[in-house]
């Protein structure tokens, strides 16, 4: 594995961008220079993150998410 997180990653196992090995390394996200802990999915090349909205569910019972655009900086919190 490299020391650079992937361009796109999701925490939802149903997503094609889900990667359990990468998530096991504890990926952190800085969005517009601020540490975010509620990120469900991100894409560096397209400059967006999906964040979960507290206490809100969609019609299928999944957490409601908002897509925010801006500078995305993923990093590994722990070293391999």
Backbone bond lengths (Angstrom), bond angles and torsions (degrees), N, CA, C in turn:
res aa  C-N    CA-C-N  psi(-1)  N-CA   C-N-CA  omega(-1)  CA-C   N-CA-C  phi
1 X - - - 1.446 - - 1.517 110.72 -
2 X 1.313 115.81 150.33 1.452 120.77 178.38 1.524 110.02 -90.39
3 X 1.318 116.75 170.56 1.458 121.41 178.01 1.527 112.13 -89.47
4 X 1.326 116.80 3.91 1.455 121.87 178.09 1.523 109.54 -106.99
5 X 1.333 118.36 124.41 1.462 120.08 176.75 1.533 110.93 -63.23
6 X 1.334 117.59 159.03 1.471 120.28 -179.20 1.527 112.44 -65.58
7 X 1.332 115.33 162.11 1.464 121.77 179.89 1.520 111.29 -63.14
8 X 1.319 116.77 -35.13 1.464 120.81 -178.36 1.516 109.04 -138.85
9 X 1.330 116.38 136.65 1.457 121.24 -177.33 1.522 109.57 -150.34
10 X 1.332 115.59 144.07 1.460 121.88 178.69 1.520 109.49 -131.31
11 X 1.328 116.93 149.31 1.468 121.16 176.65 1.529 111.28 -93.24
12 X 1.320 117.86 -4.44 1.464 122.95 179.82 1.533 110.23 -85.39
13 X 1.344 118.36 117.97 1.469 120.48 -178.57 1.534 114.31 -60.99
14 X 1.310 118.74 -19.16 1.468 121.42 179.21 1.522 112.65 -81.26
15 X 1.323 117.36 -12.25 1.462 122.06 -177.94 1.524 111.21 -79.66
16 X 1.337 117.94 145.18 1.473 120.19 174.88 1.531 112.23 -69.31
17 X 1.322 118.55 -12.87 1.457 122.96 -179.38 1.530 112.43 -99.00
18 X 1.310 117.45 11.29 1.466 122.71 177.00 1.519 108.97 -78.00
19 X 1.335 117.27 133.05 1.457 122.09 178.68 1.528 107.62 -141.74
20 X 1.316 116.42 104.82 1.464 121.77 -175.30 1.529 112.28 -64.78
21 X 1.335 117.62 -36.36 1.460 120.90 -179.60 1.524 111.60 -63.92
22 X 1.323 116.75 -41.27 1.467 120.86 179.49 1.524 110.14 -69.25
23 X 1.322 117.83 -42.45 1.458 121.38 -179.26 1.533 111.56 -65.49
24 X 1.328 117.56 -28.55 1.464 121.24 178.29 1.523 111.35 -66.09
25 X 1.329 117.62 -22.98 1.469 121.80 178.67 1.522 112.33 -82.95
26 X 1.314 118.47 2.17 1.467 123.83 175.81 1.530 111.84 63.91
27 X 1.319 115.75 81.70 1.462 122.94 -179.57 1.529 109.42 -83.75
28 X 1.322 115.97 131.44 1.456 122.12 174.46 1.518 109.62 -106.86
29 X 1.334 116.66 155.11 1.469 121.71 -178.37 1.526 109.36 -128.79
30 X 1.331 115.18 128.92 1.465 121.31 168.17 1.518 106.12 -107.29
31 X 1.325 116.08 122.92 1.463 121.64 179.45 1.518 107.45 -117.03
32 X 1.328 116.11 117.28 1.465 122.81 -175.50 1.528 110.66 54.98
33 X 1.342 116.29 36.90 1.450 121.79 176.85 1.517 115.63 82.65
34 X 1.342 117.78 0.66 1.461 122.05 -178.48 1.523 109.43 -113.59
35 X 1.327 116.81 134.00 1.463 122.30 178.05 1.531 109.60 -66.31
36 X 1.337 116.54 127.17 1.464 122.18 177.92 1.524 109.13 -114.08
37 X 1.324 117.02 135.04 1.462 121.45 179.58 1.525 112.66 -111.26
38 X 1.324 117.69 -6.39 1.467 120.93 -177.03 1.527 112.91 -110.10
39 X 1.335 117.94 28.83 1.462 122.80 -178.51 1.525 109.66 -80.74
40 X 1.326 116.73 125.67 1.459 122.51 177.95 1.530 111.43 -93.15
41 X 1.329 116.97 -33.08 1.469 122.46 -178.89 1.517 107.89 -157.17
42 X 1.345 116.21 150.55 1.458 119.94 176.53 1.518 110.12 -143.56
43 X 1.336 115.79 159.71 1.461 122.64 173.42 1.523 107.64 -143.82
44 X 1.333 116.15 115.74 1.460 121.57 -177.20 1.527 110.79 -71.60
45 X 1.341 117.85 -45.03 1.463 120.55 -175.31 1.523 112.94 -66.52
46 X 1.319 117.74 -28.21 1.464 121.23 179.42 1.530 112.28 -100.36
47 X 1.342 118.09 -0.96 1.469 124.07 176.31 1.525 114.05 56.78
48 X 1.338 116.70 56.01 1.459 119.68 175.58 1.524 110.99 -147.13
49 X 1.331 115.12 157.94 1.459 123.27 172.83 1.521 107.90 -134.59
50 X 1.316 116.12 152.70 1.462 122.00 170.60 1.518 106.93 -110.22
51 X 1.315 116.37 121.83 1.460 121.46 -179.99 1.520 109.36 -113.44
52 X 1.329 115.38 144.83 1.462 119.71 179.06 1.527 109.74 -79.92
53 X 1.322 114.82 146.13 1.455 122.16 178.69 1.528 107.23 -98.97
54 X 1.334 118.01 123.15 1.464 119.45 -177.38 1.528 112.16 -62.54
55 X 1.314 115.31 143.07 1.473 123.51 175.06 1.518 114.21 61.84
56 X 1.328 118.75 21.44 1.466 121.24 178.65 1.521 109.26 -127.89
57 X 1.320 115.56 136.01 1.459 121.85 179.57 1.522 108.93 -126.69
58 X 1.354 115.95 150.00 1.454 118.97 173.69 1.525 108.70 -83.10
59 X 1.313 117.61 -175.80 1.475 120.89 -174.61 1.524 112.93 -68.74
60 X 1.330 117.94 -14.72 1.467 121.31 177.79 1.522 112.39 -98.35
61 X 1.326 117.50 2.15 1.454 121.66 178.89 1.520 114.64 88.70
62 X 1.326 117.60 4.47 1.458 121.53 177.86 1.534 109.59 -84.31
63 X 1.339 118.15 155.53 1.466 119.32 177.89 1.522 111.51 -61.03
64 X 1.307 116.53 137.95 1.456 122.22 176.77 1.526 108.06 -73.60
65 X 1.340 117.37 137.52 1.459 120.87 -178.29 1.525 110.93 -124.54
66 X 1.320 114.61 152.36 1.457 122.34 174.57 1.518 108.57 -118.64
67 X 1.326 116.47 140.88 1.462 121.51 177.74 1.521 108.39 -97.02
68 X 1.339 116.22 118.75 1.450 122.23 179.79 1.523 109.17 -113.47
69 X 1.326 116.90 141.22 1.466 120.28 -179.77 1.518 110.02 -109.08
70 X 1.325 114.67 144.33 1.459 121.58 179.81 1.514 109.60 159.06
71 X 1.312 116.69 -175.38 1.454 122.23 -178.24 1.528 110.25 -70.09
72 X 1.343 116.25 127.68 1.461 123.16 -178.53 1.526 108.79 -115.56
73 X 1.340 117.03 129.18 1.466 122.31 179.19 1.540 109.31 -128.02
74 X 1.331 118.21 96.21 1.468 118.82 175.30 1.524 110.13 -82.84
75 X 1.323 116.13 150.50 1.463 121.51 177.14 1.527 108.70 -155.34
76 X 1.319 115.76 160.59 1.460 120.91 176.55 1.526 108.58 -91.24
77 X 1.342 116.69 128.18 1.463 120.70 178.52 1.518 111.08 -74.35
78 X 1.348 117.41 -33.64 1.455 121.37 179.29 1.516 109.47 -115.24
79 X 1.295 116.17 150.10 1.459 120.99 178.69 1.517 110.22 -88.32
80 X 1.331 117.06 146.32 1.476 121.59 -179.11 1.511 110.50 -74.73
